[in-house]
Amino acid sequence: MTGPVLTALLSHWRRRPFQLATLLLGLSLATALWSGVQALNAEARKSYAEAASILGGGGLSELARTDGGTIPVETYAALRTAGWLVSPLVDGWLSSEGGRIRLLGMDPFTIPQDTSIAASVEPSLYPELVGTNGILLANRATAARLPDLEDRIRIIEDLAPNMILADITTAQDLVDMAGFSRMFLLPDQPLLRPDLASVAPELTVRPPATANDLGRLTDSFHLNLTAFGLLSFAVGLAIVHGSVGLAFEQRRPVLRTLRALGVSARRIVMCLIFELLTLALVAGALGVIVGYVMAAALLPDVAATLRGLYGATVNDALTLSPLWWLGGVGIACIGTAVAAANGLWRVARMPPLASARPRAWIMASSHAMRWQAGGAAVCLAAAICAVAFGGGLVGGFVLVGGFLTAAALLLPIILSSLISVASRWSRGPIGQWFWADTRQQLPGLSLALMALLLALAANVGVGTMVASFRATFAGWLDQRLVSDLYVTVEDETDIPALMAFLEDKSDAVLPIWHVDAEVMGAPAEIYGVVDHPVYAANWPLLSAQPDTWDRIAEGTGALINEQLARREGFSLEDPLPLPGGWTTTVIGIYSDYGNPLGQVVLPLETLTRRYPGVDRSDFGILVPDRNKEALTAALTEEFGLPEDWITDQGAIKAFSLSIFERTFAVTAALNVLTLAVAGVAILTNLLTLASMRLPQLAPAWALGLTRTTLGRLEFIRALVLAALTFMFALPVGLGLAWMLLAIINVEAFGWRLPMHLFPLDWAWLGALSLGAAGLASIWPAYQLVKRPPADLARVFSHER
Amino acid sequence: MLLDVHGLKKCFPGSERPITVLDGVSLSLDAGEVVALTGESGSGKSTLLHVIAGLEPTDDGSVLFDGVDICSMDDAGRAALRRNSIGIVFQQFNLIPSLNVRQNLVFHARLAGRAASVDLPALTTWLGLTDHLDKFPEDLSGGEQQRVAIGRAVASEPKLVLADEPTGNLDESTGQAVFDLLLALARRTGAALLIATHSMRLAEAADRRMHLSHGKLRA
């Protein structure tokens, strides 16, 4: 018996292929955007885990110097002699085409075999690995970036991206390091061994590094992507809900007939569930494929963003697990269930003789307006509570979600009120009919218009945030990059000669020396600055004392970046504990956009005295008369510096801005896709409604309005509704922008940006939304114009 | 006795007080018997047919079909009864719009598991639908649609056919032709037929007539 029931139900789609296509399109798009974002996140997290597993030694604690410097070989020998079971590690960077590559040198004979590093190397390779000119191990993509070392590299595909493994002596040669970066602490240590403090007091035990360290830094970025994916998914589900609900209602006569012919309600529901499941599986599979393609297209930008913003390395190619594919299809099924739950519930409870009223089904949502207003109030209350009592990044996203949902729920009510006002003002009969008919259509279109509102508001909000960020960031770069040239020296012994060379060829040489260390328990950078007026003139301080720069010169305080200040709640004059067991005072806070880490700026003399292991390779140079080319040529000739070790200010600015643009390329792409989905939602709703609007249009046609006039009015109606939706989306979008800048950014990245307004962008977006609505309405309007008069006349013969 | 309805009561909610549509209705029907049910619009004819078909619950009374009280059955039991033993012809035809004539004709028989025994060529010849088998309901006239509905009802070889104003939407001559067809098919298949109609002229062709007025039934 199930066979004929399914035949009857499924035959609906055969007779309405467009409605079926709409449903599959909506569900596929929703699934594609969601699973695409999940693919990006999964690939990134997989790369973090691989990198952390290699770098962190698979859960082993480490010994490192408190000042971040190199551990001498003598210290290693002393520890081994005292009974400490440690394995040394060299951790450095190699320059290559397309950025730096991490080099890890290990000692194959002492490294624990259960670490990821040891597991990456077949013991049979040990003879080739150790000794002079030992081989290097890398995956194919990384190896391709090091043509100079091509002969020595052995390909191991499973190695983490952007990483090279080598024997410790080979690594020391390549990065010119005399000692070791850190040492793995083996898990089984002798019970009787001297304290670390008595053998190597300059060393400290660090807990195992995990993927979470990188994950924490990048969480906000992934959360942003996920939020966009969710928004797109919700917009796509609006299409599915409309199509499924309408299909149920259109088939109510069939359901009634089935019941009369002896099919139980339970069997009908089961058949409908089977039908929906089949559709969800088909659409889910399509969506997952499209999502994969989308993710593959966006991954290079995401990888560049994560590399530029967080220093995280992500594979450029997608390698997704079967679980991801299943998850994509699963989310399609869940989405379908959510979108169809109401319709199924109504069918299950439908009396056998319930009459079919597809128009009434559409209009029923007008009765829901009171509920919508109530829902909007609840969402707003939840949003306010989330910020007032919850806070944090999640609280921020609840605020944004609640605000956007409330706005979407309020849209039909606001549009209905505006149409009522317009209706009262209209004088002519056509105008009055137009507004009355528009108000009658509104409930049927409201879901698509809500989707358009969300897409437009997200566009205005995110666009304003990005443009504000860009304007602020560009201005900040102009101030912050005070030096004309930036130079990196390969060998620190060249520094005195460099200083002497530059003494009469530059206005000033500003060392940019730093050490990586932990401040307040989190990774941070500590920089040193010399006493020079150029800093006081250019450094953008968010808050400072009148004598901040004098105190820096005296060595009685430190500057910190906004991220560190917000994270730890530091204010001016607060004590600032620093590594090495000493404390200084916060005397200034500066903006530091794009840096996920906390940063401290000390007088240079203090930095070098407190932290001997400081990296002294970078310098900024103030060039007289801006004659950078001549000085660059002279430096290259005198010191044999490669070209890419001397960078002028403009190149750094351009590089920084290009990273910035790539950072938001993904956001912009998702923005456009969401808007496109909303456009599809409008198109599908208009086309669906068009097939049921004949009873409304036929009387107007019979009373003398031509089909062309009716078609034109349909087109204008779509434009009017889109324009009104855009007008409401504008303040909603600006509210969203403020939330992103003042709450989400501060929570996610640690900095707050001023909000700039860009009316020209709004005008463009307004034109775009009108264009989308116009395009969506052209086909239904054209169909109406071309509809045979007999179709309209038949309405009267069918009316009972 | 195929059908024994006794003391049937049915009320619908009204704005002030419940409206009694069936007030102690009793009737019986033998196998193969044709009974016409007449009455004014709103007299409760359709409600009585719906209750007998198990489409509407009753407030009181019993409906025994082949000795089994359908009022005590659950939804699945009533559905099985309609599927296997009752054919229904509606005033609004109620064909499945997305299935063609051929599929609509055998649909009920397929549900009842009797599709194999349907002699489709003979049935379509009787119905005069031979040239319309691949058409969809929207391509047919009202009379043709009702003929399909009648064919669907009798093709499943039911013991009882309930016809609710089957000519109500048709002009006089078409209505007469449809009625004659229904009667002939019922006689041919041996099914009992309970037909609700406004038309006294059509009712006269039945074996027995019953009139429903103000919720009461009289012969």
Boltz contact constraints between the chains, C-beta under 6 A:
constraints:
  - contact:
      token1: [A, 1]
      token2: [B, 111]
      max_distance: 6.0
  - contact:
      token1: [A, 4]
      token2: [B, 107]
      max_distance: 6.0
  - contact:
      token1: [A, 4]
      token2: [B, 110]
      max_distance: 6.0
  - contact:
      token1: [A, 4]
      token2: [B, 111]
      max_distance: 6.0
  - contact:
      token1: [A, 8]
      token2: [B, 96]
      max_distance: 6.0
  - contact:
      token1: [A, 11]
      token2: [B, 98]
      max_distance: 6.0
  - contact:
      token1: [A, 11]
      token2: [B, 99]
      max_distance: 6.0
  - contact:
      token1: [A, 12]
      token2: [B, 98]
      max_distance: 6.0
  - contact:
      token1: [A, 15]
      token2: [B, 98]
      max_distance: 6.0
  - contact:
      token1: [A, 254]
      token2: [B, 96]
      max_distance: 6.0
  - contact:
      token1: [A, 257]
      token2: [B, 94]
      max_distance: 6.0
  - contact:
      token1: [A, 260]
      token2: [B, 88]
      max_distance: 6.0
  - contact:
      token1: [A, 261]
      token2: [B, 108]
      max_distance: 6.0
  - contact:
      token1: [A, 261]
      token2: [B, 111]
      max_distance: 6.0
  - contact:
      token1: [A, 262]
      token2: [B, 79]
      max_distance: 6.0
  - contact:
      token1: [A, 262]
      token2: [B, 82]
      max_distance: 6.0
  - contact:
      token1: [A, 262]
      token2: [B, 83]
      max_distance: 6.0
  - contact:
      token1: [A, 262]
      token2: [B, 111]
      max_distance: 6.0
  - contact:
      token1: [A, 264]
      token2: [B, 75]
      max_distance: 6.0
  - contact:
      token1: [A, 264]
      token2: [B, 76]
      max_distance: 6.0
  - contact:
      token1: [A, 264]
      token2: [B, 79]
      max_distance: 6.0
  - contact:
      token1: [A, 352]
      token2: [B, 55]
      max_distance: 6.0
  - contact:
      token1: [A, 353]
      token2: [B, 55]
      max_distance: 6.0
